[in-house]
Amino acid sequence: MKRSPLFTLLSGLGIAAVMMLTVALGAWIGRTVLGSFEVWQQAFESVRPYLRWWRALLYGALFALWWDLLRRYRHRPQDRLRVKRIGTLGLVLFTCIELTRL
């Protein structure tokens, strides 16, 4: 089933909007529960090592899913090429995100 480009664009924008609202809601709840934004930042600083492990596990899981898709589309060269492109784009995106965190 072929989707229209407009539907794809709108659904992508909708997903991005929901993600932004979720982050804003999380920040608001954290600030409200802890009293101030500075205390909330200090709480994040105290759990920073655990967040590093969380990111490492997340990236590992995404890589495993990507590798499974490559294996699954082994006999379909067109789809396999698409999965490779998505993986390359994801790798570039993750690299840029991690470089901005230095």
Secondary structure, 3 states (H helix, E strand, C coil): CCCCHHHHHHHHHHHHHHHHHHHHHHHHHHHHHHCCHHHHHHHHHHCHHHHHHHHHHHHHHHHHHHHHHHHHCCCCHHHHHHHHHHHHHHHHHHHHHHHHCC
